[in-house]
Amino acid sequence: MGNRVVVTGLGAITPIGTGKEKFLAGLREGRNGIERITQFDPAEYNSQIAGEVKDFNPDDFIDKKESKRMDRYAQLAVAAAKLALDDAAIDLEKINRERVGVFVGAGIGGMQTLHNQYQKLFAKGPSKISPFFIPMMIANMATGQVAITLGVHGPSACVVTACATGTNCIGDAFRVIERGEADVMFAGGAEASISQAGVAGFAAMKALCADHNDDPHHASRPFDKNRSGFVIGEGAGIITLESLEHAKNRGAKIYAEIIGYGRNNDAYHITTPAPEGEFQAKCIQLALDDAKISPADVDYINAHGTSTHFNDEGETKAIKTVFGEHAYKLAVSSTKSMTGHMLGAAGGVEAIASVLAISENFLPPTINYETPDEGLDLDYVPNTARDKIVNVAISNSFGFGGHNACLVFKKFAD
């Protein structure tokens, strides 16, 4: 049997608040973080709204000179990692840095840098390209910058599995500690793809909500009959994972224990999930089997819940397949209704929401839920957060390319 792994720090940078306290308050309030895009003029775009992070200043976390050499997604990652470190109250000078690792991914990476440098290339020629172009753009640089900033030398990797990225990073980091390869891991995802190319690309796929440009607060409507596509978001979610022994030896506060991880692939289509949520269901079951618990033990599912027809229908069917009658007794909500879809960061932020549901004993709501849809008849925690003792929570993430990932968290008991 491997090491038990616990969550001791939470670092959230989201459209509804930066830092654990603001994020928690936003979840409890059912706060909407979606507004008209401000990072560029969206007037010519079909979708003109996004979940932008509004209260983030990189200078609060990163030296100005270093910050200028990072894409926004890496800035968000470094800041979230620092928040997770501070929240865990770890003194890195007192532990073995070679047993501290970083698994932070991005679904896309430095999209804004790519766009800006292409503009320079086409307008002024190759001599104007920044020497930092490549290291700012590549998707692994969030992990690299976090490791450099913290000065840690343990296992380091970047998982890129589209919208499952953050969840896979946490799950893979869990395995590293479980196997005894590290004592502490900073894990999650970061994304900052609210750029001209990013928005245009997703809009061209007909994936984005385009009929609420004048009413952004009601645009993201997971599981609602009148949903019309997802809303792009940005942010970062990084958690501190530790072996139980390491956490107890230093007297750490423990938010929850991570007890299960499942991952698989639909092998069906580049963007559309397999019919009936077949392999999403198998992924959830893999996580439950890994956790060695029964479906009846689960109290809450933080759903992938993108506000698209294929996801919301397929995920609901997957939950019914796995949980049977218990599907109608547990709570299912999508915090993307508040934040929008943060792509590679979504799994990290939603893992934090799941851990907070356990530690604070409440159910985050699915806001903008007004009209039930045929067959989508679970308890989606409509519009208002609800107090409830949550002993076990699941966080689902499903990404383009058929990537499925699922985490199981449990209230800690020694």
N, C-alpha and C positions, 0 to 999 in steps of 0.2 A: 504494500500500500504506500502511495506517495505522500508527500507533504500536504497538509491542509493549507489552503490559501485564503487569505482574508483581504478585505478592502479597508485601507486605513487613510486614504486621502482622495479628495474629489476636486478636480479642476475643470470648471465649466465656463466657457465663453459662448454666449448664445444670443439670439435676437430678443430674448426676454430677460436678459440680464447677465452680467459678468460676475463670476464668483458664485460659490455654493449658495450663499444666503439669498442673493438676488434671484438666482435661478429657482431656488425652492419657493420663494415668495411668488414668483411668476407662475409656477405650476399650481400653487394653491389658489391663486386669484383667477386662473384661467386667462392669463394675460395674452393679448395678441401682439406678436412681434412683426407682423407683416405690413409693409407700407410701400409707397411708390419708390422705385429705385432712385437712389441719389448718387451712386458711384459713376454713373454716366447718364446722358440724356436718353431716356428710353422711348421718346415720342414716336419713333418709327417702328417700334417693336410690337409684335402681337401681344406679348406678355410684358407688362411694364411694372410689375410688382415683385417684391422679394422679401425674404427674412434677413435683413442686414443687421449686423452687430453695431449697435448705436453708441455704446458707452466704452469703446475700446480705444486706448491710446498706447501704441507700442512703446512710447518713451517711458511709460510707467513700469515697464518690465525689462526693457532691453536697452543697452547702450545705443545712442543715436547712430554712431558710425556703423556698428554691427547691424542695426535694424535696417539701414539702407541697402544692405547686401542680402536681405531676405525678401522673398515674396511674402505677400500678406498671409498666405496660408501657413508659412513657417513661423511668422511672427505670432500668429494665433496659437500655434502648437507650443512654442517656447513659453508663452505667457501661461497657457493652461497647465503645462508641466510644472512651472513655478508655483502656481496656485495649488496643485496637487501635492507638491513637496511641502509647502508651508502648512497645508491642512493636515498632512500626516505628521508634522512636527519632527521630521527626521533631520538630524545633524549629520550631514554627509562626512564631516571631519572625523566622526566617531565610528564609522562603519567601513567595511571593506568595499571600496568603490569598484573593485573588479568583480564583485558579486551583485552589482546593481546594473540593470539593463534597461533598454528602451525599445519598445515596439509601438511606433506611431506611424500610421499610414495616411494616405490621401487617395481619394478615388481618381482625382485628375492631377493635382499638383499645381505648379505655378502658372495657371492659366492667364492671370493678369500680366505677368512678366512676359510670357510668350506673345501676347497681343501687342504689348508696348514695343517689344524689340522688333517684331515684324513690321510695325509701323515705321520704325527708324530705318530698317533695312530697305523697305520699298521706297521711302521718301528720300533718304540721304545716302544709301549705299552701305556695303558691308563694313567699311571702316568705322562706322558709328555704333556698331553693336558693342554692348557692354561686355567686358571680360568676365563679369559675374552672371551673364545671361544663363549659361548652362547650369551652374550650381544653384542659381535661384529658382530655376524652372523644374528640375527633376524631382520626382515624387518622393524619393527617399530622404530629401534634405531636411524634412521636418524631424525625422529621427536623428539625423546627423547633427542638426543644430541643437536639439535638446540634449544629446549626449555631450556635445562640446560645452554648452552653457553650464550644465551640471557637473561636468568633469567626471563622468562615470564610464567604466570600461567593460561592463558585462555584456551579455548577449544583446545584439542590436540588429534590428531588421525592420523592413517596411513591407507590409502586406498591401497589395493593391487589388481589391476585389470589388471595385465600384461601390455600391451603397452598402455592402457588407463589410467594408474595410475596417471600420472601427471595432466592430464585433469580433472579426477574425483576429485583429491585433491583440485584443484583450484575451480571447480564448487561447491564442498561441502563447502569450505571456504567462497565462495560468499554467499551461503545460510545462513551461520552462522551470517555474518554481516547484511545481508538483514533482518534477524529475530531480530536483535538487541542484539544478545548474545555476541558480541565482537565489538570492535572499529577497531582493526587492526588484520590482519591475514597474516602470512607468509606461502605461499602455492606453491606446485609444486612437482617435483620428482627428484630422484637421482639414478644413476645406475653405477656399475663398474663390469661388468660380462665378461670382456675380460680375461678369465682364460682358462686353459686347458679343464676343464669340461664344461664350458659354450660354448666354440667354438665347442667342439666335439659333444655336445648335439644338438645344432642347426644344425650342419652339418649332423648329423645322420638323422634328419628330412628332409633333402634335402631343407632346407629353405635358406641356405647361398649361396651367389655368390661364385663359386669355379673355374670359368674360366677366372678370371682376376688377378690371383696372381702375374703375371709379369707386370700388367698394372693397379695398384690399383686406379689411378686417374680416370679411366673410368668404374669402377666397379658398382657403384650405379647409376642406370639408370631408375628412376621412369617414367612410362608411355611410355617408349621407347620400340619399338617392340623387340629389342635385349636384354632386361633385362633378368637376369638369377638368381634372388634371392637377398635378402637383405644383407647388410654389417653391421655387429655388431658394435655398437659404445658405448661410455660411456660419462658421463657428469652429469650436474645438471642444472636445471632451476627452480628458485624460484622467485616469484613476491610478492611484498608488496601490499596487498589490504587494503583499508580503507573505512569506511563510508564517504560519501561526506561531511557530517557535520564535522567530525573529521579532515578530510584533509583540509577543508577550514579554520577551526578555527586555525590551525597552519601554514597556508599559504603555503601548500605543492604544489609542481609541480605535475600536473596531466597529465599522459601520455594518458589515455583513460578511458572510462567507461565500465564496464562489465554489459551487459544488458540481457543476456540469457544463459541458460544452459539446455542441454538435455542429457538424459542417458537412455539406455535400453539394452536388451540382445537378440541376435539372437536365443538362445536356439536351435542351429542347430548342431554344431560340435565343438570339443575342439580346433581345429586350423583353420578350413576353414570357411570363412564367408558364410552367407546364400546366395543362388543364387540371382542374379540380384540386390544385394545390398539392398534388401527390407527393412531390419531393420536399416541399416545405414541411408537410406532415412528417415525413421520414426524418427530416433534420431535427424537428422538435422532439421526436421520439428518441433519436440518438442522444440528445442532450439529457432527457429524462433518464435514459438507461445509464448514461455516464454518472448522473447524480445519484443513481440507485434510489429513486423515489417513484411513486405512482402518480398518474395524472391527477388523482383526487387530492394530492398534497399541495397543488398549485393554487395560489390565491389571486394572482394578478399577472397579466401578460401586457408588457409594453409592446404593442404591435408595430410592425413595419409601417402599416397604415398610411400609404402615400397619398390618398385621395384620388386614386385612379381606379377605373373599373376593374382591370385585370388583377391588380394587387388586392384590393379590398375584398373582392369576391373570392379569389383564390385563397387568401389568408384565412378568411372566415371558414371556408370549407376545410382547410387544413386543421384548424383548431377543433372543428367538430369531429373530424376523423380521429384525432388523437385523444380527445377528452370525452367524447360521447356525451352522455347526459350531464357530466360535470361541466361541460362547456357553457351551460346555462347558469351555473352557480358561481363561476369565477368572473372576475372583471377583466375587460379588455379595453385599452384606450390607446389613442395615438397622440403623442405629444407633438407630432408634426403639424397638428391643427393649430398650434401656437407658434412654432418655430419655423415652419416650412421644412423642406427637405434639405438637410445639410450634407447630403451625398456621403462622401467618405468620413465625415465627422459625425454623421447621424448615430451610428452604433455606439460611439463613445459617449455622446451626450445622453442617449437613451438608456445606456447602462447606468449612468449617474442617476437618471430619473427613477430607474428601477430600484437602485440601492436606497435612494431617499424614501421611496414608497415603503421599504422595509423598515428603515431606521426611524422614520417619522410617523409610521402607521397611518398612511393616507393613500388614496387613489387619485392620481392625476387625471384630469378630465379630457374628453374629446370635445373641444369647443366647436361651435357652428353645426352641431348635430341637430337637425330640425325635422327631416323627413325620412322615416325608415324606408329601406329598400327591400325588395322581395328577396328572401333568403338570407338577408343580413340582419339577424334577429338576436344577436348576443347582447350582453350588457356592456355597452361601449362607454360607460360612465359619462353620459351626455351633459356637457356644458358646465358642470359644477363639480369641483373636487369633493371627495367624500372621505370622511374619517373611517378607517377600518384597520384592524390588526392584520398586517401582511407578514406572513412567515416565509413564504416562498414566492419569488417573482421570476418571470422569464422575460428576456429581451430578445426580440426577433429582428433579423436584418436579412433582406433579400436583394441581391444586386444584379445589374445587367451582366450577361454572360452566364446566367443560371446559378450564380453563387448564393448559397443559403448558409446562414450561420445563426446559432442560437446559444444563449448563455442562461444558466440557472443560478440564481442567488438565493441565499437562505439567511434568515435571522441567526446571528451567531449565538451559539451555546457551547460553553467549554466542556 
